[in-house]
Amino acid sequence: MEGKSLIAAVAIVTGAILSFIIWQTGNILQTQSERFGFFKQHNQHLIITHGQHVFWLNEQNKISRKLDINQTFKLNKFGDYDFFNNGDILLYHRQARHDFFTGIAQLLRLRKQTQYQSSTHQMGEEGFYRCDTQTFQCAPFGTGLPKLSRSFRIAIDRFKDTVYLADTSAHQIYKINAQGMITGMSADNEFTFPNQISLINNQVFVADTNNHRIVKIDNADLTFGQPLFSFIATTNKRRWPHQFTFDGEHFWVNIADSNMAFGQIAKFDVNGRQVKTVHLPLSPDPFALTFWQQQVWLTDFETGRIERISMQDQSLGIFLLPEFIELEKTAQAQKTKGEEVSLYGAVLFGFVLIGGFIAAFKLENEQTKYTFKQLTKNATDLAIEQAQRDNSEPQPALSNAKTVWVTNRVVKYKKRIMLFLFAFSTLLFISVVGFAIALYQHNLATGALDHSLIPLLILSLFMFIMLKMMLTLTNRLNLAEIGVKGDQLIVKQGEKEDLLALNQVRYSPTYLITKQICMPIAHGQMKLFDSQEMSRYVFSQLKTQNKLVGFALFKHLWQQKEPLFTSQLIFISSVIVVGVALQFFI
């Protein structure tokens, strides 16, 4: 590929990358649009947040008060919040966005190593703040509390102003007194990704998401966090309980799918027996939920709205006040903008794809046509059909006693293949080591073998096994030989050798099959032997009636334990095993 073709290729690759960046930017804009968050209840009011806005609803479900945290307190609320007995709000201020490694860790649901504040933080610094909602004054709250960079939940016992904190990604739960000192802490490995923490009848309950249960825990300082009672909260289609509420008789649990989205609400009695699942006609992706005024209120992440459900499990429709309309318009505008940007990226990719086809046909016409033929029909079949149409006869050289050996492309390009495998293995090793160090440095892993590193180790082991298999196959294929002597086919595989008349050789688009040897000739669109020589000396003498497909081919490959075939079976089995194994750690 030279000149104009090279320039066109660079332009196409650049356009494809640019279109992906634009498309992904649009997706980020959509996810960053403000939505309704968690519910809280205080002094006969239901408190709802929408981004940085806080609304107090009275018993008539009218807004009695509202404030903007950014403008009022000059802070940026991150994550959950709650209220002390006197009405002060406890929130976590975090101005900085997630860094790259934090985002990767959140995507992979890796455990993080907890960092604690060494002393009381100063105003404006990251950390917890207790803010007076009357005087609008804020003060840093707590000493030695954990720093939070990802999901967490808090609940406050207003009789003693005791704060309960679930640090989700650190797998830890804390009990904090009114002065901000940690007085209790759950044992290591007791919880896995604990989410909502809530007080029900003066008892502390936790959604232990990755252990698939709702747990009532001991509240005493010395034994804090020990399970007193628990029940499994899963359905046939969902396994990850993360939000819940209690209506006096039943737990309503939001059970998510493996992507922590598009959950299903299930009801459980006080003994943990599932009663039923609740149909949500207006909320495809339920998020937070609470029990208020004899109704279950829930926010939906997909629609950005609030739906109410009656005690009889019937939808009461969308709850929408005039004050919410403007916020919804703003959020919808940002979501629409993100969708438009994503669409621009997709359209640009479409133009790049079309332009690529046009450039290919203009600049590399014959090669492009040949490639399309290869994609629609296998080269072996094409060669045989061509030979039948031309009524081709064996080449003169084949009529003599001389043996013609077909060029083995693996041998021809072995140095390049080995160089590629060496570069790939080196890059893999550097990536694994670098990523492990980065996880440690960013408090996403510890020096011990914990849940943070297990998924990485499983994937690394899988990649190294696949690399070793590729090396073994390369060395084996390097020893493969195909020769033609008159109308006889000679195949060699290491110490094995077989001789058979070409018109008796069974074949498939990827194999030549004799009595002792299944010789691979292609893998997908990759040709292992020179295509022109195979068409000239071998394919032209094969007989269509000897073609093997389906189970007949599988039977021959299985009986001879052909290495390329068995390696594919091992690969598929390994993918299944790795996928199942990762389910326990991600």
C-alpha positions as CSV (number, residue, x, y, z in Angstrom):
1,M,0.0,0.0,0.0
2,E,1.7,3.2,-1.2
3,G,0.9,6.8,-2.2
4,K,-2.8,7.7,-2.3
5,S,-3.8,4.3,-0.8
6,L,-1.7,4.9,2.3
7,I,-3.0,8.5,2.7
8,A,-6.6,7.2,2.3
9,A,-6.0,4.5,4.9
10,V,-4.5,7.0,7.4
11,A,-7.5,9.3,6.8
12,I,-10.0,6.5,7.4
13,V,-8.4,5.3,10.6
14,T,-8.2,8.9,11.9
15,G,-11.8,9.5,11.0
16,A,-12.9,6.3,12.7
17,I,-11.0,7.2,15.9
18,L,-12.5,10.8,15.8
19,S,-16.0,9.4,15.3
20,F,-15.6,7.1,18.3
21,I,-14.3,10.0,20.5
22,I,-17.3,12.1,19.5
23,W,-19.7,9.2,20.1
24,Q,-18.3,8.5,23.6
25,T,-18.3,12.2,24.5
26,G,-22.1,12.2,23.8
27,N,-22.6,9.2,26.0
28,I,-20.7,11.0,28.9
29,L,-22.8,14.1,28.5
30,Q,-26.0,11.9,28.8
31,T,-24.8,10.2,32.0
32,Q,-23.7,13.5,33.6
33,S,-27.1,15.1,33.2
34,E,-28.7,15.9,36.6
35,R,-31.3,13.5,38.0
36,F,-33.4,12.9,41.1
37,G,-31.2,11.2,43.7
38,F,-31.9,9.7,47.2
39,F,-34.9,10.3,49.4
40,K,-34.7,11.3,53.1
41,Q,-37.4,12.0,55.7
42,H,-37.2,14.5,58.5
43,N,-39.8,16.3,60.7
44,Q,-42.8,15.2,58.7
45,H,-41.1,16.2,55.4
46,L,-40.0,14.1,52.5
47,I,-36.7,15.5,51.1
48,I,-35.8,15.0,47.5
49,T,-32.6,16.0,45.7
50,H,-32.1,16.8,42.0
51,G,-28.5,17.3,41.3
52,Q,-27.4,20.0,43.8
53,H,-31.0,21.1,44.4
54,V,-32.8,20.0,47.6
55,F,-36.6,20.1,48.0
56,W,-38.7,19.7,51.2
57,L,-42.2,18.2,50.6
58,N,-44.8,18.6,53.3
59,E,-47.6,16.2,54.2
60,Q,-49.7,17.6,51.3
61,N,-46.9,16.8,48.9
62,K,-46.2,20.5,48.3
63,I,-42.8,22.1,48.3
64,S,-42.4,24.0,51.5
65,R,-38.7,24.8,51.1
66,K,-35.9,24.5,48.6
67,L,-32.2,25.4,48.3
68,D,-29.3,25.0,45.9
69,I,-26.3,23.5,47.7
70,N,-23.7,25.0,45.3
71,Q,-25.1,28.5,45.7
72,T,-26.0,28.3,49.4
73,F,-23.1,26.5,50.9
74,K,-20.4,27.0,48.1
75,L,-19.9,23.2,48.2
76,N,-20.4,20.4,45.7
77,K,-22.5,17.6,47.1
78,F,-21.1,14.2,46.1
79,G,-23.1,11.1,46.7
80,D,-25.5,10.5,49.7
81,Y,-26.6,12.9,52.4
82,D,-28.8,13.0,55.6
83,F,-30.1,15.2,58.3
84,F,-29.3,15.6,62.0
85,N,-32.1,16.0,64.6
86,N,-31.9,19.8,64.5
87,G,-32.2,19.9,60.7
88,D,-28.5,20.3,59.9
89,I,-27.6,18.5,56.7
90,L,-24.6,16.2,56.5
91,L,-23.0,16.0,53.0
92,Y,-19.7,15.1,51.4
93,H,-18.0,17.7,49.4
94,R,-15.8,16.6,46.4
95,Q,-14.9,19.0,43.6
96,A,-12.6,17.0,41.5
97,R,-13.8,14.6,38.9
98,H,-12.9,10.9,38.9
99,D,-9.4,10.2,37.5
100,F,-8.8,7.6,34.8
101,F,-8.0,4.7,37.2
102,T,-10.9,5.5,39.5
103,G,-13.2,5.3,36.5
104,I,-11.7,1.9,35.4
105,A,-12.0,0.6,39.0
106,Q,-15.6,1.7,39.2
107,L,-16.4,0.0,35.9
108,L,-14.7,-3.3,37.0
109,R,-16.1,-2.9,40.5
110,L,-12.7,-3.3,42.1
111,R,-12.2,-3.0,45.8
112,K,-10.3,0.1,47.0
113,Q,-8.0,0.5,50.0
114,T,-9.4,3.0,52.4
115,Q,-7.6,6.3,53.0
116,Y,-8.4,8.2,56.2
117,Q,-8.2,11.9,56.9
118,S,-5.3,12.4,59.3
119,S,-7.0,15.5,60.9
120,T,-10.0,17.7,60.5
121,H,-10.1,19.1,57.0
122,Q,-10.2,22.8,56.2
123,M,-13.1,24.6,54.6
124,G,-13.3,24.0,50.9
125,E,-11.2,20.8,51.2
126,E,-12.7,17.4,50.3
127,G,-14.6,15.7,53.1
128,F,-17.8,15.7,55.2
129,Y,-19.5,18.9,56.1
130,R,-22.3,19.7,58.6
131,C,-24.3,22.6,57.3
132,D,-27.0,24.6,59.1
133,T,-30.0,25.0,56.8
134,Q,-31.2,28.1,58.7
135,T,-28.0,30.2,58.9
136,F,-26.4,28.6,55.9
137,Q,-23.1,28.1,57.7
138,C,-21.0,25.0,57.2
139,A,-18.2,23.4,59.2
140,P,-16.0,20.4,58.5
141,F,-17.4,17.3,60.2
142,G,-15.3,14.5,61.7
143,T,-11.7,13.5,62.3
144,G,-10.0,10.4,60.8
145,L,-13.0,9.6,58.6
146,P,-12.5,7.7,55.3
147,K,-12.0,9.6,52.1
148,L,-14.8,8.7,49.5
149,S,-14.2,8.7,45.8
150,R,-16.9,6.3,44.8
151,S,-20.4,5.2,45.9
152,F,-21.4,5.4,49.5
153,R,-24.5,5.6,51.7
154,I,-25.2,7.3,55.0
155,A,-28.1,7.2,57.5
156,I,-28.4,9.2,60.8
157,D,-30.0,8.0,64.0
158,R,-31.6,11.3,65.1
159,F,-32.0,10.2,68.7
160,K,-28.3,10.4,69.3
161,D,-27.2,12.0,66.0
162,T,-25.2,8.8,65.3
163,V,-24.0,8.5,61.7
164,Y,-23.9,5.2,59.9
165,L,-21.7,5.1,56.8
166,A,-21.5,2.3,54.1
167,D,-18.3,2.8,52.1
168,T,-19.4,0.6,49.2
169,S,-16.2,0.1,47.2
170,A,-14.1,-0.4,50.4
171,H,-16.6,-3.1,51.6
172,Q,-16.8,-1.4,55.0
173,I,-19.4,0.0,57.3
174,Y,-18.8,2.6,60.1
175,K,-20.5,3.9,63.1
176,I,-19.7,7.6,63.8
177,N,-20.7,9.6,66.8
178,A,-22.2,13.1,66.8
179,Q,-18.7,14.6,67.2
180,G,-17.5,12.8,64.0
181,M,-15.4,10.1,65.7
182,I,-15.5,6.5,64.5
183,T,-16.8,4.3,67.4
184,G,-17.5,1.1,65.5
185,M,-16.4,-0.6,62.3
186,S,-17.4,-3.8,60.6
187,A,-15.0,-6.8,60.3
188,D,-13.0,-7.2,57.1
189,N,-14.7,-9.3,54.5
190,E,-18.1,-9.3,56.3
191,F,-19.7,-7.3,53.5
192,T,-19.1,-7.1,49.8
193,F,-20.1,-3.8,48.2
194,P,-22.6,-2.7,50.9
195,N,-25.1,-0.1,49.5
196,Q,-28.1,1.4,51.2
197,I,-27.9,1.5,55.0
198,S,-31.1,2.4,56.8
199,L,-32.7,2.5,60.3
200,I,-35.9,0.5,60.6
201,N,-37.5,0.3,64.1
202,N,-34.2,1.5,65.6
203,Q,-32.4,-1.4,64.0
204,V,-29.7,-1.0,61.3
205,F,-30.2,-2.7,58.0
206,V,-27.8,-2.9,55.1
207,A,-28.1,-4.0,51.4
208,D,-25.1,-6.3,51.1
209,T,-25.1,-6.2,47.3
210,N,-22.5,-8.7,46.2
211,N,-23.5,-11.2,48.9
212,H,-27.1,-10.9,47.5
213,R,-28.7,-10.2,50.9
214,I,-30.4,-7.7,53.2
215,V,-28.8,-7.8,56.6
216,K,-29.7,-6.6,60.1
217,I,-26.5,-5.8,62.0
218,D,-25.4,-5.4,65.6
219,N,-25.4,-1.8,66.6
220,A,-23.1,-2.0,69.7
221,D,-19.7,-0.3,69.4
222,L,-17.6,-3.4,70.2
223,T,-19.6,-5.8,68.0
224,F,-20.7,-3.3,65.4
225,G,-21.5,-4.8,62.0
226,Q,-22.0,-8.4,63.1
227,P,-25.0,-9.9,61.2
228,L,-28.0,-10.6,63.5
229,F,-30.4,-11.6,60.7
230,S,-30.3,-11.7,56.9
231,F,-32.3,-12.9,53.9
232,I,-31.4,-13.6,50.3
233,A,-32.9,-10.9,48.1
234,T,-32.8,-12.1,44.5
235,T,-35.3,-12.9,41.7
236,N,-35.1,-15.2,38.7
237,K,-33.6,-12.4,36.6
238,R,-31.8,-10.2,39.1
239,R,-29.2,-10.9,41.8
240,W,-27.9,-7.6,43.1
241,P,-30.0,-5.9,45.8
242,H,-28.8,-2.3,46.4
243,Q,-31.8,-0.1,47.6
244,F,-34.7,-0.9,49.9
245,T,-37.5,0.5,52.0
246,F,-39.9,-0.9,54.6
247,D,-43.6,-0.3,54.7
248,G,-44.3,-1.7,58.2
249,E,-44.9,-5.2,56.9
250,H,-42.7,-5.8,53.8
251,F,-39.3,-4.9,52.5
252,W,-39.4,-3.4,49.0
253,V,-36.0,-4.2,47.5
254,N,-34.5,-2.9,44.3
255,I,-32.6,-5.8,42.7
256,A,-30.4,-4.8,39.8
257,D,-28.9,-6.8,36.9
258,S,-25.2,-7.5,36.5
259,N,-24.6,-3.9,35.2
260,M,-26.2,-2.5,38.4
261,A,-29.1,-1.1,36.3
262,F,-32.6,-1.8,35.1
263,G,-33.6,-3.3,38.4
264,Q,-36.7,-5.2,39.5
265,I,-38.7,-4.4,42.7
266,A,-39.4,-7.4,44.9
267,K,-41.4,-7.6,48.1
268,F,-40.2,-9.7,51.1
269,D,-41.9,-10.3,54.4
270,V,-40.2,-9.7,57.7
271,N,-38.9,-13.3,57.7
272,G,-37.3,-12.8,54.3
273,R,-39.7,-14.8,52.2
274,Q,-40.4,-13.3,48.8
275,V,-44.0,-12.3,48.4
276,K,-44.1,-11.0,44.8
277,T,-42.4,-8.8,42.3
278,V,-43.9,-5.3,41.5
279,H,-44.6,-4.2,38.0
280,L,-43.3,-0.7,37.2
281,P,-45.0,0.5,34.0
282,L,-43.3,4.0,34.1
283,S,-39.9,3.2,35.6
284,P,-37.7,0.9,33.5
285,D,-34.6,1.7,35.5
286,P,-35.6,2.3,39.2
287,F,-33.0,3.8,41.5
288,A,-33.8,5.1,45.0
289,L,-37.0,4.3,46.9
290,T,-38.7,5.2,50.2
291,F,-42.1,4.7,51.9
292,W,-44.0,8.0,52.5
293,Q,-47.7,8.7,53.0
294,Q,-48.7,5.1,52.6
295,Q,-47.0,5.0,49.2
296,V,-43.7,3.8,47.8
297,W,-41.9,6.6,46.0
298,L,-39.1,5.8,43.6
299,T,-36.8,7.7,41.2
300,D,-35.9,6.3,37.8
301,F,-32.5,6.7,36.3
302,E,-33.6,6.2,32.7
303,T,-36.5,8.6,32.6
304,G,-35.3,11.0,35.3
305,R,-38.7,11.1,37.0
306,I,-40.5,10.0,40.2
307,E,-43.1,7.3,40.2
308,R,-45.4,6.4,43.1
309,I,-46.7,2.9,43.9
310,S,-49.7,2.2,46.1
311,M,-49.8,-0.4,48.9
312,Q,-51.8,-2.6,46.4
313,D,-48.8,-2.5,44.1
314,Q,-50.5,-0.3,41.6
315,S,-48.8,2.6,39.8
316,L,-50.1,6.0,40.8
317,G,-48.4,7.7,37.9
318,I,-45.6,10.2,37.7
319,F,-45.2,12.8,40.5
320,L,-44.4,16.1,38.9
321,L,-44.5,19.6,40.4
322,P,-44.1,22.9,38.6
323,E,-40.8,23.5,40.3
324,F,-39.5,20.2,38.8
325,I,-40.4,21.1,35.2
326,E,-37.6,23.6,34.7
327,L,-35.0,21.2,36.2
328,E,-36.4,18.4,34.0
329,K,-36.1,20.7,30.9
330,T,-32.5,21.5,31.7
331,A,-31.6,17.8,32.4
332,Q,-33.5,16.8,29.2
333,A,-31.6,19.5,27.2
334,Q,-28.3,18.1,28.3
335,K,-29.4,14.6,27.7
336,T,-30.6,15.6,24.2
337,K,-27.3,17.4,23.5
338,G,-25.5,14.2,24.5
339,E,-27.7,12.2,22.2
340,E,-27.1,14.6,19.3
341,V,-23.3,14.5,19.9
342,S,-23.4,10.6,19.9
343,L,-25.5,10.7,16.7
344,Y,-22.9,13.0,15.1
345,G,-20.3,10.5,16.0
346,A,-22.3,7.6,14.6
347,V,-23.1,9.5,11.4
348,L,-19.4,10.5,11.0
349,F,-18.5,6.8,11.4
350,G,-21.0,6.0,8.7
351,F,-19.5,8.5,6.3
352,V,-16.0,7.2,7.1
353,L,-17.2,3.7,6.4
354,I,-18.8,4.6,3.1
355,G,-15.8,6.7,2.2
356,G,-13.5,3.8,3.0
357,F,-15.5,1.5,0.6
358,I,-15.4,4.1,-2.1
359,A,-11.6,4.7,-1.7
360,A,-11.0,1.0,-1.6
361,F,-12.8,0.5,-4.9
362,K,-11.2,3.5,-6.5
363,L,-7.6,2.9,-5.4
364,E,-7.4,-0.8,-4.9
365,N,-10.2,-2.1,-7.2
366,E,-9.0,-5.6,-7.9
367,Q,-7.8,-6.3,-4.4
368,T,-11.1,-5.1,-3.0
369,K,-13.2,-7.2,-5.3
370,Y,-11.0,-10.2,-4.4
371,T,-11.4,-9.5,-0.7
372,F,-15.2,-9.3,-1.0
373,K,-15.2,-12.6,-2.8
374,Q,-13.1,-14.1,0.1
375,L,-15.6,-12.8,2.6
376,T,-18.6,-14.2,0.8
377,K,-17.2,-17.6,-0.2
378,N,-14.2,-19.6,0.9
379,A,-11.1,-19.6,-1.2
380,T,-11.1,-23.4,-1.4
381,D,-14.6,-23.6,-2.8
382,L,-13.8,-20.8,-5.3
383,A,-10.7,-22.5,-6.5
384,I,-12.5,-25.9,-7.0
385,E,-15.3,-24.2,-8.9
386,Q,-12.9,-22.3,-11.0
387,A,-11.0,-25.5,-11.8
388,Q,-14.2,-27.2,-12.8
389,R,-15.3,-24.3,-15.1
390,D,-11.9,-24.2,-16.8
391,N,-11.7,-28.0,-16.9
392,S,-8.2,-27.5,-15.6
393,E,-5.6,-30.2,-15.9
394,P,-2.7,-30.8,-13.5
395,Q,0.4,-28.8,-14.3
396,P,3.1,-30.5,-16.3
397,A,5.4,-30.5,-13.4
398,L,3.0,-32.7,-11.5
399,S,3.2,-35.5,-14.2
400,N,6.8,-36.0,-13.5
401,A,8.4,-37.9,-10.7
402,K,9.4,-34.6,-9.1
403,T,7.6,-33.6,-5.8
404,V,6.3,-30.0,-5.6
405,W,6.2,-28.7,-2.1
406,V,3.7,-25.9,-1.3
407,T,5.1,-22.9,0.5
408,N,4.2,-22.9,4.2
409,R,3.4,-19.2,5.0
410,V,4.0,-19.9,8.7
411,V,7.6,-20.9,7.9
412,K,7.9,-17.9,5.5
413,Y,6.7,-15.4,8.1
414,K,7.8,-17.2,11.3
415,K,10.2,-14.4,12.3
416,R,7.5,-11.8,12.0
417,I,5.0,-14.0,13.9
418,M,7.5,-14.6,16.7
419,L,8.3,-11.0,16.8
420,F,4.7,-10.1,17.1
421,L,4.1,-12.7,19.9
422,F,7.2,-11.4,21.7
423,A,6.0,-7.8,21.4
424,F,2.5,-8.8,22.5
425,S,3.7,-10.8,25.5
426,T,6.0,-7.9,26.5
427,L,3.2,-5.4,26.2
428,L,0.9,-7.7,28.2
429,F,3.4,-8.1,31.0
430,I,4.1,-4.4,31.2
431,S,0.4,-3.6,31.2
432,V,-0.4,-6.1,33.9
433,V,2.5,-4.9,36.1
434,G,1.7,-1.3,35.4
435,F,-1.9,-1.6,36.0
436,A,-1.3,-3.5,39.3
437,I,1.1,-0.7,40.5
438,A,-1.5,1.9,39.4
439,L,-4.2,0.2,41.4
440,Y,-2.0,0.2,44.5
441,Q,-0.9,3.8,44.1
442,H,-4.5,4.9,43.6
443,N,-5.7,3.0,46.6
444,L,-7.6,0.5,44.4
445,A,-5.7,-2.5,45.6
446,T,-3.5,-3.8,48.5
447,G,-0.3,-5.7,48.5
448,A,-2.2,-8.8,49.5
449,L,-4.3,-11.0,47.3
450,D,-7.7,-9.5,47.7
451,H,-10.8,-9.0,45.6
452,S,-9.2,-6.1,43.8
453,L,-6.4,-8.1,42.2
454,I,-8.2,-11.4,41.7
455,P,-10.1,-10.3,38.5
456,L,-6.9,-8.9,37.1
457,L,-5.0,-12.1,37.9
458,I,-7.7,-14.3,36.3
459,L,-7.6,-12.2,33.1
460,S,-3.8,-12.2,33.1
461,L,-3.6,-15.9,33.6
462,F,-6.1,-16.4,30.8
463,M,-4.1,-14.2,28.4
464,F,-0.8,-15.9,29.2
465,I,-2.4,-19.4,28.6
466,M,-3.7,-18.2,25.2
467,L,-0.2,-16.8,24.4
468,K,1.4,-20.1,25.3
469,M,-1.1,-21.9,23.1
470,M,-0.4,-19.6,20.2
471,L,3.4,-20.3,20.6
472,T,2.8,-24.0,20.6
473,L,0.5,-23.9,17.6
474,T,3.0,-21.7,15.7
475,N,5.8,-24.2,16.3
476,R,3.6,-27.1,15.3
477,L,2.4,-25.4,12.1
478,N,6.0,-24.6,11.3
479,L,6.6,-28.3,10.9
480,A,3.6,-28.8,8.5
481,E,4.4,-29.8,4.9
482,I,2.2,-30.3,1.9
483,G,3.6,-31.8,-1.3
484,V,2.2,-33.0,-4.7
485,K,3.7,-35.8,-6.8
486,G,1.7,-36.3,-9.9
487,D,-1.8,-37.0,-8.7
488,Q,-0.7,-38.0,-5.2
489,L,-0.9,-35.7,-2.1
490,I,1.9,-35.9,0.5
491,V,1.3,-34.4,4.0
492,K,3.8,-34.3,6.8
493,Q,3.1,-33.3,10.4
494,G,6.3,-33.7,12.5
495,E,7.1,-37.4,12.4
496,K,3.8,-38.3,10.8
497,E,3.6,-38.7,7.0
498,D,0.7,-39.8,4.7
499,L,0.3,-40.4,1.0
500,L,-3.1,-40.4,-0.8
501,A,-4.5,-39.8,-4.2
502,L,-5.8,-36.2,-4.5
503,N,-9.1,-37.3,-5.9
504,Q,-9.6,-39.4,-2.7
505,V,-8.6,-36.6,-0.2
506,R,-11.4,-35.4,2.0
507,Y,-11.4,-31.7,2.6
508,S,-13.1,-28.7,4.1
509,P,-12.5,-25.0,3.6
510,T,-9.9,-25.2,6.4
511,Y,-8.5,-28.7,6.4
512,L,-7.1,-31.5,4.1
513,I,-7.9,-34.8,5.7
514,T,-6.1,-38.1,5.0
515,K,-6.2,-41.4,7.0
516,Q,-3.7,-40.3,9.6
517,I,-3.5,-36.5,9.4
518,C,-5.9,-33.5,9.5
519,M,-3.8,-30.8,7.9
520,P,-5.0,-27.2,8.6
521,I,-4.7,-25.1,5.5
522,A,-6.5,-21.9,6.7
523,H,-7.9,-20.3,9.9
524,G,-10.8,-18.0,9.1
525,Q,-9.5,-15.7,6.4
526,M,-5.8,-16.4,7.2
527,K,-4.2,-18.8,4.8
528,L,-1.5,-21.1,6.2
529,F,-0.1,-22.1,2.8
530,D,0.4,-20.1,-0.3
531,S,-3.0,-19.5,-1.9
532,Q,-1.8,-19.5,-5.6
533,E,0.2,-22.7,-5.2
534,M,-2.6,-24.5,-3.4
535,S,-5.0,-23.5,-6.1
536,R,-2.6,-24.6,-8.9
537,Y,-1.4,-27.9,-7.5
538,V,-4.0,-29.1,-4.9
539,F,-7.5,-27.5,-5.2
540,S,-7.8,-28.2,-8.9
541,Q,-7.6,-32.0,-8.3
542,L,-10.0,-32.2,-5.3
543,K,-13.4,-33.6,-5.9
544,T,-16.6,-31.9,-4.7
545,Q,-18.1,-35.1,-3.4
546,N,-15.3,-35.5,-0.9
547,K,-16.1,-32.2,0.9
548,L,-16.8,-32.6,4.6
549,V,-19.1,-30.2,6.6
550,G,-20.8,-30.1,9.9
551,F,-20.7,-33.2,12.1
552,A,-18.7,-35.3,9.6
553,L,-15.8,-32.8,9.8
554,F,-16.2,-32.5,13.6
555,K,-15.9,-36.3,13.9
556,H,-12.6,-36.5,12.0
557,L,-11.1,-33.6,13.9
558,W,-12.1,-35.0,17.2
559,Q,-10.9,-38.5,16.4
560,Q,-7.5,-37.3,15.4
561,K,-7.3,-34.7,18.2
562,E,-6.2,-32.0,15.7
563,P,-4.3,-29.3,17.7
564,L,-5.8,-26.3,16.1
565,F,-9.3,-27.7,16.5
566,T,-8.7,-28.7,20.2
567,S,-7.1,-25.4,20.9
568,Q,-10.3,-23.7,19.8
569,L,-12.3,-26.0,22.1
570,I,-9.9,-25.1,25.0
571,F,-10.3,-21.4,24.2
572,I,-14.1,-21.6,24.3
573,S,-14.1,-23.6,27.5
574,S,-11.6,-21.1,29.1
575,V,-13.8,-18.2,28.1
576,I,-16.7,-19.8,29.8
577,V,-14.7,-20.7,32.9
578,V,-13.2,-17.2,33.2
579,G,-16.6,-15.6,32.7
580,V,-18.1,-17.8,35.5
581,A,-15.1,-17.1,37.8
582,L,-15.3,-13.3,37.3
583,Q,-18.9,-13.4,38.4
584,F,-17.8,-14.2,41.9
585,F,-15.4,-11.3,42.1
586,I,-16.9,-8.5,39.9
